[in-house]
Amino acid sequence: MIVRIVMVLLIVLYQVPSAYAQNKKFELSGQLLIYNTFLAENENEQEITWADVDELKVLLRANENIRKLELNSSGGDLEAAMYMADIVIDYELDTNVNGTCDSACTLIFLGGEKRTIERGSWLGFHQSYWDATYIKDYYDYHAESEGWKTPFEFASWMYEDTQQEILRKLQYFVERHVDAAFAIKTMKATSDNMWYPRRKELISAGVIVE
């Protein structure tokens, strides 16, 4: 009986890492760290999340030889992406796109020292947006702690916060030596109409740096 229990435990322990590996968005190959959010089996996790921020920090601390981060993602949490970009900058990594790098993913890409895009791959830009249902949920959850007595007070806060977010994004683009006119242009595309600039425009604007 004891032998049977031990065997079952060994099988479970053997299978868990395998299942976990299937869900990982990161793959390590020598000096290259691949970040592919589409690797997540759960569709709800196929985007940039705060859990990815933690994993990126762990991997970089444990593997000092990593020099490049390869990206393939349709975007995700804006704040998490910005934090990942700061990590990329701090570790002075190069970045490369192999597939697509849309929305919040572009912030991570711009953190790279050298920034390259594989032929047939794309960078996609659009305006930030808040879904109406999410806005309502955010207000209901934070109203008491933030002291918003009416939705109008919340709207006033949101108006100011939006301006600050746009300014921060523009400052970040300029800090990464991207042409200011190009940075403004990235914010003209609506959330449902992604803008994919051609390679020559990305090079001219200082987005691609080889």
DRENKE-94005 format. One record per residue (C-alpha): residue in three letters; x, y, z. Coordinates in steps of 0.5 Angstrom, whole numbers, plus 500, padded with zeros to 3 digits. Example, Ala and Ser with C-alpha at 12.3 -4.5 7.8 and 13.67 -1.06 7.14 Angstrom:
<sites>
Ala525491516;Ser527498514;
</sites>
This chain:
<sites>
Met500500500;Ile506505502;Val509503495;Arg503505491;Ile502511495;Val509513494;Met509511486;Val502516485;Leu506522489;Leu512521484;Ile507521478;Val504527480;Leu510531482;Tyr513529475;Gln507531471;Val506538475;Pro512541472;Ser510539465;Ala503542466;Tyr506548469;Ala511549463;Gln505548458;Asn503555461;Lys509559462;Lys510565457;Phe517565458;Glu522561454;Leu530561456;Ser535560450;Gly542562452;Gln542569452;Leu535570449;Leu529570453;Ile523569449;Tyr516572452;Asn510570448;Thr503571452;Phe500566447;Leu503560450;Ala498561456;Glu493555455;Asn488559459;Glu485565454;Asn484570459;Glu492569461;Gln494570454;Glu496578455;Ile501582459;Thr499581467;Trp503582473;Ala504575474;Asp509576468;Val512582472;Asp514577477;Glu517572473;Leu521576469;Lys524579475;Val526572477;Leu529570471;Leu533575470;Arg536575477;Ala537567476;Asn540568469;Glu545574469;Asn547572461;Ile540574458;Arg542580453;Lys535580449;Leu528579450;Glu524577444;Leu517579444;Asn510576441;Ser504579445;Ser497583443;Gly498587449;Gly495587456;Asp495591463;Leu498598461;Glu501599468;Ala504592468;Ala507593461;Met510599464;Tyr514596470;Met516590465;Ala519596461;Asp523599467;Ile526592468;Val528592461;Ile531598461;Asp535597468;Tyr538590465;Glu540594459;Leu537588455;Asp536589447;Thr529587445;Asn526584438;Val519582436;Asn518576433;Gly511575431;Thr507581433;Cys507586439;Asp501590440;Ser498596445;Ala502595451;Cys507590449;Thr510596445;Leu512600451;Ile516593453;Phe519593446;Leu521601447;Gly525599453;Gly530595449;Glu537598448;Lys537595441;Arg531594438;Thr529590432;Ile523587429;Glu524580425;Arg521581417;Gly514579417;Ser513582424;Trp509588427;Leu508593432;Gly501596433;Phe499602436;His493605439;Gln490609444;Ser489607451;Tyr481606453;Trp477604458;Asp471599457;Ala464602460;Thr463596464;Tyr470596467;Ile469604469;Lys463603473;Asp466597477;Tyr472601478;Tyr468607481;Asp463602485;Tyr470599488;His474605489;Ala468610491;Glu468610498;Ser476609499;Glu477615494;Gly472620497;Trp468620490;Lys461622493;Thr458622486;Pro460619479;Phe461627477;Glu467627482;Phe470621479;Ala469623472;Ser473629474;Trp479625477;Met479620471;Tyr479627466;Glu486629470;Asp488622471;Thr488621463;Gln491627462;Gln497625466;Glu497618463;Ile498621456;Leu503626458;Arg507620461;Lys507616455;Leu509622451;Gln515623456;Tyr517615455;Phe517615448;Val521622448;Glu526619453;Arg527612449;His529617443;Val523616439;Asp521622434;Ala516626438;Ala511627432;Phe511619431;Ala509619439;Ile503623438;Lys501619431;Thr501613435;Met495616440;Lys491618434;Ala489610432;Thr483608436;Ser482602440;Asp479598435;Asn483600429;Met490598430;Trp496602427;Tyr502598424;Pro507603421;Arg512600416;Arg519598417;Lys522605414;Glu517609418;Leu519605425;Ile527606423;Ser526614421;Ala522615428;Gly528612432;Val523606434;Ile528601431;Val535601433;Glu540596430;
</sites>
